Amino acid sequence: MAAIDLFAPYTLGLLKLRNRFVRSATTSAWADGHGIVGPEIVGRYGELARGEVGLIIKGHLYVDPKGKAHAGMAGASDDAHISGLAQVTGAVHGSGGAIVAQINHGGWEAEAGERMGPSAVETQEWRARAMDAGEIREAVGAFGEAARRCLDAGFDGVQIHAAHGYLMSQFLSRLANRRTDEWGGSLTNRARLLREVYLEIRSYLGDDVPVGVKLNCDDFSEDGFTVEEAAEVAGELARFGADFIEVSGGGFGEQARCRQRARANDPALAEVSFAGHCARIRQATGGTPLALVDGFSNLAAMQAVVQSGLADLVSLSRPLIRERDLVTKLAAGQAEATCTRCDGCHDCFGVAMLRCTLDEPL
Ligand SMILES: Cc1cc2nc3c(=O)[nH]c(=O)nc-3n(C[C@H](O)[C@H](O)[C@H](O)COP(=O)(O)O)c2cc1C
């Protein structure tokens, strides 16, 4: 089989991408108290587009202030958010890039909102209440409205965040979702929220605008969401016409361990998490474009994943925090991201928020 050129254009539905590199959604804490983005965020997205990333996924946007995951998170819950977001899409399009909005509801993890989820839960630090049926319906509607605002702001599409323990993955996981009504129990019921959200968004955006999903492939938790269940959900999304699925994973608060447990056996893919999971999801989704995220730093591994047919798109977050022009550098012959020095400290997700503490001052 001829070598697939990662740097050659790729078509996602009707959207033409410059190449097969995706910037996985990477949030900052830089929006103002009302969730409105400012020049720092606009500037960051312009840099990524100038760095020739094929598809940029904007860091998660809350669909409802109740689902705001953290302070400084940007929103798409109000028409007042549109003009700032339009500057982001303008900066990307002005440099020939494509950008999709990731929309999210934090559920239990809504640190800056109102903690609620499929079932009540209490930890040492916080407690969350179970959502009633009206609140679930409200969340579905909020996703649709947020998607419409994203389109108004000039985004090329939308990605539903259904990974990393936020509301959508809470509903999917039997560990988190202990409901006995139509939103819990069987996988069909646990996946109802994601299904309804997907269909609601389609009803706003129509069939031509790309709608994708970032899906947990495994909770890595006893009695949690499994790869077999993920494959079933992904298969259904593919049948519904989802334009792309980004395969990610992780449990409830044990990300680092998950990554270790999900390493591929193939030495060529040793740095990549979830490769085996992605293969299973591929079986269930056929030709639906898949992006794989987590752990990439070497071009050889990225090439191997695409060449073997595991995924169509290579998705990167932390490597592009340090090197916004990484894709340009890889095209010019650099073999790996300089973040091979990344020791997974995750300060870029904590104290530093979107800055790498290896070389950038806090
Ligand atoms: C600073 C930071 C912010 C992130 N924000 C988001 C986000 O908004 N949405 C999301 O789905 N994942 C988010 N992630 C997770 C990444 O998209 C990605 O799944 C994870 O970092 C693994 O990919 P990597 O090894 O290329 O960094 C974030 C990660 C970091 C480090």
The ligand as an SDF file (V2000), in Angstrom:
LIG
                    3D

 31 33  0  0  0  0  0  0  0  0999 V2000
   -3.9210   22.3530   29.2760 C   0  0  0  0  0  0  0  0  0  0  0  0
   -4.8270   21.2690   28.7820 C   0  0  0  0  0  0  0  0  0  0  0  0
   -6.1370   21.5750   28.5010 C   0  0  0  0  0  0  0  0  0  0  0  0
   -7.0170   20.5970   27.9970 C   0  0  0  0  0  0  0  0  0  0  0  0
   -8.2910   20.9460   27.6700 N   0  0  0  0  0  0  0  0  0  0  0  0
   -9.1070   20.0400   27.0920 C   0  0  0  0  0  0  0  0  0  0  0  0
  -10.3840   20.4140   26.6230 C   0  0  0  0  0  0  0  0  0  0  0  0
  -10.8120   21.5650   26.7050 O   0  0  0  0  0  0  0  0  0  0  0  0
  -11.1460   19.4430   26.0620 N   0  0  0  0  0  0  0  0  0  0  0  0
  -10.7050   18.1470   25.9030 C   0  0  0  0  0  0  0  0  0  0  0  0
  -11.4170   17.3210   25.3530 O   0  0  0  0  0  0  0  0  0  0  0  0
   -9.4950   17.7740   26.3350 N   0  0  0  0  0  0  0  0  0  0  0  0
   -8.6780   18.6870   26.8950 C   0  0  0  0  0  0  0  0  0  0  0  0
   -7.4150   18.3210   27.2570 N   0  0  0  0  0  0  0  0  0  0  0  0
   -6.9530   16.9560   26.9600 C   0  0  0  0  0  0  0  0  0  0  0  0
   -6.2600   16.9220   25.5890 C   0  0  0  0  0  0  0  0  0  0  0  0
   -7.1280   17.3100   24.5420 O   0  0  0  0  0  0  0  0  0  0  0  0
   -5.7250   15.5340   25.2600 C   0  0  0  0  0  0  0  0  0  0  0  0
   -6.7940   14.6130   25.1980 O   0  0  0  0  0  0  0  0  0  0  0  0
   -4.6800   15.0520   26.2850 C   0  0  0  0  0  0  0  0  0  0  0  0
   -3.8370   16.1180   26.6930 O   0  0  0  0  0  0  0  0  0  0  0  0
   -3.8030   13.9460   25.6830 C   0  0  0  0  0  0  0  0  0  0  0  0
   -3.2080   14.3500   24.4850 O   0  0  0  0  0  0  0  0  0  0  0  0
   -1.6440   14.7920   24.4020 P   0  0  0  0  0  0  0  0  0  0  0  0
   -0.8310   13.6300   24.8740 O   0  0  0  0  0  0  0  0  0  0  0  0
   -1.4160   15.1160   22.9490 O   0  0  0  0  0  0  0  0  0  0  0  0
   -1.4650   15.9850   25.2990 O   0  0  0  0  0  0  0  0  0  0  0  0
   -6.5440   19.2850   27.7750 C   0  0  0  0  0  0  0  0  0  0  0  0
   -5.2080   18.9710   28.0700 C   0  0  0  0  0  0  0  0  0  0  0  0
   -4.3550   19.9420   28.5550 C   0  0  0  0  0  0  0  0  0  0  0  0
   -2.9220   19.5810   28.8130 C   0  0  0  0  0  0  0  0  0  0  0  0
  1  2  1  0
  2  3  1  0
  2 30  2  0
  3  4  2  0
  4  5  1  0
  4 28  1  0
  5  6  2  0
  6  7  1  0
  6 13  1  0
  7  8  2  0
  7  9  1  0
  9 10  1  0
 10 11  2  0
 10 12  1  0
 12 13  2  0
 13 14  1  0
 14 15  1  0
 14 28  1  0
 15 16  1  0
 16 17  1  0
 16 18  1  0
 18 19  1  0
 18 20  1  0
 20 21  1  0
 20 22  1  0
 22 23  1  0
 23 24  1  0
 24 25  2  0
 24 26  1  0
 24 27  1  0
 28 29  2  0
 29 30  1  0
 30 31  1  0
M  END
$$$$
